[in-house]
Amino acid sequence: MTTDLLNLLRCPVTREPLQLEILSKGMKLYDGQEKEIILTGILRSSDCVYPVIDGVPRLLVEACIDYQDFLARHISNFADVKNTFETKYRGLLNFVLKKNKRTKQSFSQEWGLFDYETDKVWDADQEGMLDRFLRENDESKSSLKGKRIFDAGCGNGLLNQSIAACGAEIVGMDFSLSIERAFKQNTNSMALFIQGDVQFPPLAFESFDIVHSSGVLICTTNSELTFSCLEPCVKQGGKISVWLYHFRDDFIHNLFNKVRNYTSKLPVKFQYYLYSLTLLPVSYVIKRMKGNKQNKREMMIDILDWFSPEFRWEHAHDEAAAWYTKRNFHSVKVTTNELFGFNIIGVKG
């Protein structure tokens, strides 16, 4: 991370600005030049501590558990700090640990397969992903210039680099370890990355021209609840854009959804081998017969994205539009409508 990011960061528990203690610095290639970054550090609020590891702020509510070994090495009284936090926020901590465990494992495995050199995301290269983003958000390359964007659930981070190249500052957030590779691969200084939870966004409210969350709300405990957690980050006059699954009157689709109700509860690694031996060969043959040129890794990512997440909600268009209306958003409209889902946007205030 760089110190420029600090002004946007907030404690996901107390909502306070964070204080930074720098432990080490390093150099990273940005915009064709070497730039100094903070490699490791400690971020603090009145009650909470969060690490910066390998250049990425780790701003999960449960960071004191996930990264306790790192924190214990660098905070002399960490045992007391952790005990105080666990005592004061026991209910919250238990909640996030339970709700996030499987989802972290699922998406870390999914994006861990991705090859940045050769693979496409959902059949699209970087230019295709950018074109899709522009359609979904009712924007153009020129209109993005100077805007600040929050990508809530950025996955591999490739889209963020393309958006930054249009002159926008974009904060990409994911709560799986895919965020490490996203940060490492990025070479644009306008693309920033943090680890965080979409239900506890660790960013200043009313700071973003666009909050974009594609295929993420539907993989949380409650899609509308997550929407309500993200929308405060939007500026007055800004927009929030979400991509959601919709219902399909299709026997195979609904059968697969019933199957995943059971298989998604299996150990994540076991699921990988199960789908590799069952769904992947069938998918490969059918897609090749249809002329689809996805490689096996891309197909496996598609399969894992459907069958592995603990949660997979589907919503009607009018239902999603009501989320916006209830929260004083206007100009609500569906911008893309596809086989499996749709994108909807609205303007705040």
FIKEMAR-80418 format. One record per residue (C-alpha): residue in one letter; x, y, z. Coordinates in nm, 3 decimals. Example, Ala and Ser with C-alpha at 12.3 -4.5 7.8 and 13.67 -1.06 7.14 Angstrom:
<rs>
r	east	north	up
A	1.230	-0.450	0.780 $
S	1.367	-0.106	0.714 $
</rs>
This chain:
<rs>
r	east	north	up
M	0.000	0.000	0.000 $
T	0.093	0.366	-0.021 $
T	0.018	0.642	0.228 $
D	-0.229	0.787	-0.028 $
L	-0.466	0.503	0.058 $
L	-0.469	0.577	0.430 $
N	-0.715	0.868	0.407 $
L	-0.980	0.634	0.263 $
L	-0.940	0.353	0.516 $
R	-1.169	0.305	0.816 $
C	-1.186	0.046	1.091 $
P	-1.458	-0.200	0.984 $
V	-1.569	-0.236	1.347 $
T	-1.560	0.117	1.494 $
R	-1.566	0.318	1.165 $
E	-1.275	0.531	1.294 $
P	-0.986	0.653	1.076 $
L	-0.682	0.429	1.113 $
Q	-0.336	0.513	1.239 $
L	-0.044	0.356	1.053 $
E	0.277	0.221	1.202 $
I	0.520	0.140	0.921 $
L	0.734	-0.170	0.978 $
S	0.905	-0.200	0.640 $
K	0.908	-0.041	0.297 $
G	0.992	-0.169	-0.047 $
M	0.977	-0.079	-0.414 $
K	0.710	-0.172	-0.669 $
L	0.682	-0.098	-1.040 $
Y	0.398	0.148	-1.107 $
D	0.337	0.328	-1.436 $
G	0.679	0.220	-1.565 $
Q	0.870	0.355	-1.263 $
E	0.981	0.215	-0.930 $
K	0.776	0.362	-0.644 $
E	0.819	0.323	-0.270 $
I	0.541	0.129	-0.098 $
I	0.466	0.009	0.254 $
L	0.532	-0.365	0.262 $
T	0.446	-0.437	0.624 $
G	0.281	-0.233	0.893 $
I	0.017	-0.212	1.163 $
L	-0.311	-0.021	1.127 $
R	-0.485	0.074	1.452 $
S	-0.817	0.212	1.573 $
S	-0.913	0.259	1.936 $
D	-1.008	-0.108	1.981 $
C	-0.867	-0.295	1.683 $
V	-0.542	-0.377	1.504 $
Y	-0.495	-0.484	1.143 $
P	-0.179	-0.589	0.960 $
V	-0.035	-0.473	0.631 $
I	0.130	-0.783	0.482 $
D	0.304	-0.799	0.143 $
G	0.173	-0.452	0.065 $
V	-0.194	-0.531	0.128 $
P	-0.395	-0.391	0.425 $
R	-0.582	-0.685	0.584 $
L	-0.897	-0.512	0.711 $
L	-1.118	-0.804	0.806 $
V	-1.308	-0.792	1.135 $
E	-1.139	-1.124	1.221 $
A	-0.788	-1.008	1.127 $
C	-0.666	-1.058	1.486 $
I	-0.745	-1.429	1.442 $
D	-0.644	-1.483	1.079 $
Y	-0.313	-1.297	1.120 $
Q	-0.241	-1.346	1.488 $
D	0.107	-1.492	1.427 $
F	0.216	-1.180	1.235 $
L	0.055	-0.944	1.485 $
A	0.209	-1.126	1.782 $
R	0.557	-1.083	1.632 $
H	0.516	-0.708	1.590 $
I	0.296	-0.598	1.881 $
S	0.456	-0.659	2.221 $
N	0.124	-0.667	2.412 $
F	-0.077	-0.837	2.138 $
A	-0.212	-1.103	2.376 $
D	-0.375	-0.829	2.585 $
V	-0.500	-0.642	2.275 $
K	-0.651	-0.960	2.132 $
N	-0.812	-1.057	2.463 $
T	-0.969	-0.711	2.501 $
F	-1.104	-0.721	2.146 $
E	-1.243	-1.075	2.183 $
T	-1.413	-0.982	2.509 $
K	-1.569	-0.659	2.382 $
Y	-1.676	-0.790	2.040 $
R	-1.727	-1.160	2.111 $
G	-2.064	-1.187	1.936 $
L	-1.946	-1.000	1.626 $
L	-1.626	-1.203	1.606 $
N	-1.809	-1.535	1.634 $
F	-2.053	-1.424	1.364 $
V	-1.791	-1.327	1.106 $
L	-1.573	-1.630	1.173 $
K	-1.867	-1.860	1.106 $
K	-2.008	-1.677	0.802 $
N	-1.674	-1.621	0.626 $
K	-1.483	-1.945	0.675 $
R	-1.612	-2.147	0.381 $
T	-1.648	-1.851	0.147 $
K	-1.282	-1.754	0.196 $
Q	-1.174	-2.110	0.123 $
S	-1.401	-2.138	-0.182 $
F	-1.291	-1.820	-0.357 $
S	-0.925	-1.856	-0.263 $
Q	-0.928	-2.196	-0.437 $
E	-1.125	-2.066	-0.736 $
W	-0.901	-1.767	-0.816 $
G	-0.590	-1.957	-0.717 $
L	-0.635	-2.154	-1.041 $
F	-0.630	-1.841	-1.258 $
D	-0.332	-1.791	-1.490 $
Y	-0.274	-1.418	-1.545 $
E	-0.074	-1.482	-1.862 $
T	-0.325	-1.690	-2.057 $
D	-0.670	-1.712	-1.895 $
K	-0.981	-1.508	-1.968 $
V	-1.242	-1.409	-1.709 $
W	-1.593	-1.534	-1.796 $
D	-1.482	-1.571	-2.162 $
A	-1.357	-1.210	-2.182 $
D	-1.006	-1.068	-2.214 $
Q	-0.914	-0.742	-2.037 $
E	-1.064	-0.521	-2.307 $
G	-1.378	-0.732	-2.305 $
M	-1.406	-0.702	-1.927 $
L	-1.372	-0.324	-1.949 $
D	-1.638	-0.304	-2.221 $
R	-1.871	-0.508	-2.003 $
F	-1.802	-0.284	-1.702 $
L	-1.882	0.025	-1.909 $
R	-2.213	-0.123	-2.030 $
E	-2.309	-0.237	-1.681 $
N	-2.236	0.102	-1.526 $
D	-2.368	0.316	-1.813 $
E	-2.026	0.483	-1.849 $
S	-1.764	0.543	-2.119 $
K	-1.386	0.540	-2.104 $
S	-1.381	0.918	-2.105 $
S	-1.647	0.951	-1.834 $
L	-1.441	0.742	-1.593 $
K	-1.155	0.991	-1.586 $
G	-1.120	1.155	-1.247 $
K	-1.377	0.933	-1.077 $
R	-1.317	0.729	-0.764 $
I	-1.451	0.374	-0.783 $
F	-1.490	0.098	-0.527 $
D	-1.487	-0.256	-0.670 $
A	-1.638	-0.464	-0.391 $
G	-1.525	-0.817	-0.467 $
C	-1.251	-0.767	-0.726 $
G	-1.139	-1.131	-0.761 $
N	-0.820	-1.144	-0.969 $
G	-0.800	-0.762	-1.004 $
L	-0.746	-0.752	-1.381 $
L	-1.051	-0.534	-1.444 $
N	-0.920	-0.281	-1.194 $
Q	-0.606	-0.224	-1.399 $
S	-0.813	-0.150	-1.711 $
I	-1.036	0.093	-1.523 $
A	-0.734	0.270	-1.374 $
A	-0.588	0.306	-1.724 $
C	-0.895	0.520	-1.809 $
G	-0.787	0.773	-1.544 $
A	-1.006	0.658	-1.253 $
E	-0.881	0.583	-0.904 $
I	-1.016	0.241	-0.808 $
V	-1.001	0.053	-0.479 $
G	-1.036	-0.320	-0.535 $
M	-1.140	-0.528	-0.235 $
D	-1.171	-0.900	-0.186 $
F	-1.174	-1.106	0.129 $
S	-1.009	-1.414	-0.011 $
L	-0.633	-1.449	-0.056 $
S	-0.680	-1.377	-0.427 $
I	-0.616	-1.016	-0.324 $
E	-0.246	-1.096	-0.283 $
R	-0.206	-1.196	-0.647 $
A	-0.423	-0.903	-0.759 $
F	-0.188	-0.659	-0.583 $
K	0.127	-0.835	-0.702 $
Q	0.020	-0.837	-1.069 $
N	-0.091	-0.474	-1.075 $
T	0.137	-0.208	-1.223 $
N	-0.101	0.093	-1.227 $
S	-0.066	0.338	-0.938 $
M	-0.436	0.431	-0.962 $
A	-0.544	0.074	-0.882 $
L	-0.535	0.009	-0.507 $
F	-0.607	-0.317	-0.326 $
I	-0.727	-0.411	0.022 $
Q	-0.859	-0.722	0.191 $
G	-1.202	-0.669	0.342 $
D	-1.557	-0.795	0.390 $
V	-1.842	-0.649	0.182 $
Q	-2.068	-0.657	0.488 $
F	-1.810	-0.453	0.683 $
P	-1.650	-0.226	0.419 $
P	-1.335	-0.068	0.569 $
L	-1.365	0.253	0.367 $
A	-1.490	0.605	0.429 $
F	-1.860	0.652	0.363 $
E	-1.981	0.880	0.080 $
S	-1.637	0.874	-0.085 $
F	-1.701	0.698	-0.417 $
D	-1.856	0.806	-0.745 $
I	-1.926	0.443	-0.831 $
V	-1.957	0.138	-0.609 $
H	-1.948	-0.171	-0.828 $
S	-2.010	-0.526	-0.705 $
S	-2.034	-0.794	-0.971 $
G	-2.155	-1.140	-0.870 $
V	-2.069	-1.086	-0.503 $
L	-2.386	-0.997	-0.311 $
I	-2.540	-1.328	-0.420 $
C	-2.257	-1.520	-0.250 $
T	-2.312	-1.361	0.094 $
T	-2.549	-1.452	0.376 $
N	-2.811	-1.205	0.252 $
S	-2.793	-1.008	-0.073 $
E	-3.004	-0.710	0.033 $
L	-2.825	-0.684	0.367 $
T	-2.493	-0.670	0.184 $
F	-2.632	-0.406	-0.054 $
S	-2.730	-0.196	0.249 $
C	-2.376	-0.229	0.387 $
L	-2.214	-0.110	0.063 $
E	-2.442	0.174	-0.043 $
P	-2.325	0.418	0.231 $
C	-1.989	0.428	0.050 $
V	-2.155	0.604	-0.248 $
K	-2.137	0.984	-0.272 $
Q	-2.453	1.189	-0.314 $
G	-2.510	1.187	-0.689 $
G	-2.296	0.875	-0.728 $
K	-2.419	0.534	-0.831 $
I	-2.411	0.178	-0.709 $
S	-2.401	-0.104	-0.961 $
V	-2.459	-0.471	-0.879 $
W	-2.469	-0.787	-1.090 $
L	-2.703	-1.057	-0.959 $
Y	-2.822	-1.401	-1.061 $
H	-3.186	-1.414	-1.166 $
F	-3.432	-1.701	-1.165 $
R	-3.441	-1.931	-1.467 $
D	-3.721	-2.158	-1.581 $
D	-3.477	-2.429	-1.685 $
F	-3.479	-2.788	-1.559 $
I	-3.102	-2.848	-1.577 $
H	-3.023	-2.512	-1.416 $
N	-3.256	-2.577	-1.124 $
L	-3.136	-2.937	-1.091 $
F	-2.776	-2.814	-1.062 $
N	-2.884	-2.566	-0.795 $
K	-3.035	-2.852	-0.596 $
V	-2.717	-3.056	-0.638 $
R	-2.498	-2.769	-0.516 $
N	-2.709	-2.742	-0.201 $
Y	-2.540	-3.065	-0.099 $
T	-2.200	-3.054	-0.268 $
S	-2.122	-2.700	-0.147 $
K	-2.115	-2.835	0.208 $
L	-1.831	-3.078	0.126 $
P	-1.468	-2.987	0.204 $
V	-1.347	-2.735	-0.053 $
K	-1.048	-2.937	-0.170 $
F	-1.262	-3.251	-0.205 $
Q	-1.505	-3.053	-0.421 $
Y	-1.223	-2.964	-0.658 $
Y	-1.139	-3.330	-0.722 $
L	-1.507	-3.430	-0.735 $
Y	-1.591	-3.174	-1.003 $
S	-1.267	-3.250	-1.192 $
L	-1.374	-3.613	-1.230 $
T	-1.746	-3.555	-1.293 $
L	-1.854	-3.213	-1.420 $
L	-1.536	-3.100	-1.595 $
P	-1.518	-3.382	-1.857 $
V	-1.887	-3.336	-1.946 $
S	-1.852	-2.958	-1.957 $
Y	-1.543	-2.985	-2.176 $
V	-1.715	-3.205	-2.435 $
I	-2.035	-2.998	-2.448 $
K	-1.851	-2.665	-2.472 $
R	-1.620	-2.792	-2.744 $
M	-1.920	-2.917	-2.941 $
K	-2.068	-2.566	-2.915 $
G	-1.743	-2.408	-3.031 $
N	-1.643	-2.268	-2.690 $
K	-1.263	-2.225	-2.673 $
Q	-1.224	-2.203	-2.293 $
N	-0.926	-2.394	-2.158 $
K	-0.973	-2.649	-1.879 $
R	-0.869	-2.405	-1.606 $
E	-1.125	-2.149	-1.720 $
M	-1.393	-2.418	-1.730 $
M	-1.299	-2.533	-1.381 $
I	-1.321	-2.178	-1.248 $
D	-1.672	-2.154	-1.396 $
I	-1.772	-2.482	-1.231 $
L	-1.630	-2.384	-0.893 $
D	-1.800	-2.045	-0.912 $
W	-2.137	-2.218	-0.945 $
F	-2.103	-2.520	-0.719 $
S	-1.851	-2.431	-0.450 $
P	-1.973	-2.109	-0.276 $
E	-2.173	-2.165	0.041 $
F	-2.436	-1.913	-0.073 $
R	-2.584	-1.861	-0.421 $
W	-2.897	-1.645	-0.425 $
E	-3.117	-1.558	-0.723 $
H	-3.333	-1.244	-0.744 $
A	-3.608	-1.093	-0.958 $
H	-3.538	-0.762	-1.131 $
D	-3.820	-0.580	-0.949 $
E	-3.700	-0.714	-0.615 $
A	-3.354	-0.566	-0.669 $
A	-3.501	-0.236	-0.791 $
A	-3.691	-0.211	-0.462 $
W	-3.360	-0.220	-0.270 $
Y	-3.266	0.105	-0.443 $
T	-3.601	0.276	-0.400 $
K	-3.611	0.201	-0.026 $
R	-3.276	0.375	0.014 $
N	-3.354	0.693	-0.180 $
F	-3.182	0.602	-0.506 $
H	-3.334	0.720	-0.833 $
S	-3.285	0.654	-1.207 $
V	-3.285	0.283	-1.126 $
K	-3.251	0.063	-1.433 $
V	-3.130	-0.274	-1.554 $
T	-2.828	-0.212	-1.777 $
T	-2.753	-0.568	-1.888 $
N	-2.972	-0.879	-1.895 $
E	-2.799	-1.209	-1.968 $
L	-2.866	-1.581	-1.952 $
F	-2.771	-1.626	-1.587 $
G	-2.808	-1.278	-1.444 $
F	-2.845	-0.904	-1.480 $
N	-2.682	-0.577	-1.379 $
I	-2.878	-0.294	-1.216 $
I	-2.774	0.060	-1.124 $
G	-2.920	0.358	-0.941 $
V	-2.817	0.714	-0.848 $
K	-2.801	0.823	-0.484 $
G	-3.007	1.110	-0.342 $
</rs>
